[in-house]
Amino acid sequence: MQLLVWGLNFKTVPVAIREQFAATQDSIRSALSQWDQYTALKEAVVLSTCNRSEVYAVCDDDTDSHVLQDFFLSLLPCQPDIKPEYFYVYEGTACIHHLLTVAASLDSQILGEGQILSQVKQAYILAHECGATGTVLNLLFHQAIATGKRVRTDTHIAYNAVSVSYAAVQLAERILGDLSGRGLMIYGAGQMAELTARNFRGKGTGRLYIVNRHIERAQALAATLQGKAVHYQAADAVTEDVDIIITSTGAPHYVLTTERVRRLCCLRCHRPLLLIDIAVPRDIEPDAGELPGITLYNIDDLSTVVRNNEYSRQQEAAVAARIVDEDTEALTERFRYLTVRPAMLRLSKKAELMRQREWRRARNKLPGLTDEQYRVIENMSRMLVRKLLRDPMMQTVEAAHTEKEKKTLQSLSDLFKL
């Protein structure tokens, strides 16, 4: 048997190619539910995300990786163009190391992102529910999930923001502390504005105002975030109700001039106000940051935070890589014994049945012994069996994955009539 992974990811192909290989959960479930049709594959798990499409499989030793490719292509509604350079194939220990690296988020576009571990887990659960996994992939995916969790627990790889939108949240927390209940106003209703608003919402902010010249766009975004839409011309009237203003518009001029911010300061009685400008070109006139009570950051400030955090994640990734290497080595050692384990279990079971039978006979002939004396004799019988089997067991283990394996297993079976 051999363990293989076939796949492609964001490193090997651009998104225009990856989207052609995106398999739906329904198509994966359908294929894995008819598992008995794929005789060459003994076990399989399909992992399909926006950044990767992979098949992990246990196959016969002479199985070509194209079998995995053909299986995956059968999941797709349309046949995409195929080029050899799109794909990678890893076998054995390299396959183990690859999956553990993926689950640890060390093979992600955003180093340390947390979504991939959940995706690995869901891919395994789906395959397991369809009866497509066995001893090998059960062990492999259990270890991958455990390694992913260990990396997130034992390192700080996911602690710092590596996106501008979340860096804004991190910056606000640094300045204002707990953001729960804080009032937030966002100028703009595009993708960056929405992502930023969602990140702030995740921190428990209170009142949310979405400001836009086109009120319909503001209303659409506000509806999804439980906020209130405000027309650009009416924004000043509610500014005294917020603690943070984020600007993310496409305006060619300053949306908040120094003079306008000065008027807002008067309306707010000079209470502190945090302004974060993530627009290019800038939405807030730089001199506004000099006004009393105003703290102003722009996208360059946030980019510096992101770069520092990316460096921090790289440092943590080195620690995570060592964890992956350790777990790969441990699992490879466990897999080494899998091919000989059934024979060893049969031998152990046969020896134990014989021991129990002889122990019962001996006990019937010794009715006058105490319970403690019975326990001493039974423990002695257990130790005798264990010591007698130790040498044949050790030789069998040493023969695993060598040219002696087949002959050793046959000898074991003949000698002990397994």
JOGIDA-V918419 format. One line per field, one symbol per residue. ss: DSSP state (a for helix, b for strand, c for the rest). psi: psi as a letter, one per 40 degrees, with the letter a starting at -180 (. if undefined). burial: + if it has 9 or more other C-alpha atoms within 8 Angstrom, else -. A space follows every 10 residues. Layout:
ss: ???
psi: ???
burial: ???
//
This chain:
ss: cbbbbbbbbc ccccaaaaaa acccaaaaaa aaacaaaccc bbbbbbbbcc cbbbbbbbbc cccccaaaaa aaaccccccc cccaaacbbb bcaaaaaaaa aaaccccccc ccccaaaaaa aaaaaaaaac ccccaaaaaa aaaaaaaaaa aaaacccccc cccaaaaaaa aaaaaacccc cccbbbbccc aaaaaaaaaa accccccbbb bbccaaaaaa aaaaaccbbb baaacaaaac cccbbbbccc cccccbcaaa aaaaaaaccc ccbbbbbccc cccbcaaaaa cccbbbbbaa aaaaaaaaaa aaaaaaaaaa aaaaaaaaaa aaaaaacaaa aaaaaaaaaa aaaaaaaaaa aaaacccccc aaaaaaaaaa aaaaaaaaaa aaaaaaaaac ccccaaaaaa aaaaaacc
psi: iihihhaiae ddiiddddde ehhidddddd ddefdeegdd hdiihhhhae eihihhihii dehieddddd dddeeidihi ihhdediihi ibdddddddd dddefefidh heiedddddd ddddddddde feiadddddd dddddddddd dddeifdedi hfiddddddd dddddeaheh ehhhhhhifa dddddddddd deefibhhhh hidgdddddd dddeefahhh ideedddede eiehhhhgif ieihdhiddd dddddddeff iihhhhheih iidhhdedee ihehhhiadd dddddddddd dddddddddd dddddddddd ddddddedde dddddddddd dddddddddd ddddegeeii dddddddddd dddddddded ddddddddeh fieedddddd dddddef.
burial: -+++++++++ -++----+-- +++---+++- +++-+----- ++++++++-- ++++++++++ ----+-+++- -++-++---- -----++-++ ++--++++++ ++++++-+-- +++--++-++ +-++-+++-+ +++--+++-+ +-+++-+++- ++--++++-+ ++-+++++++ +++-----+- -++++++++- -+++++++++ +--+++++++ ++--+-+++- +++-+-++++ +---+---++ -++++++++- ---+-+++-- ++-++--+-+ --+++++++- -++++--+-- --+++++++- -++-+++-++ -+++-++-++ +-+++-++-- ++--+++-++ --++-++--+ ++--+---+- --+------- ---+---+-- ++--+----- --+-+++-++ ----+--++- -++----+
//
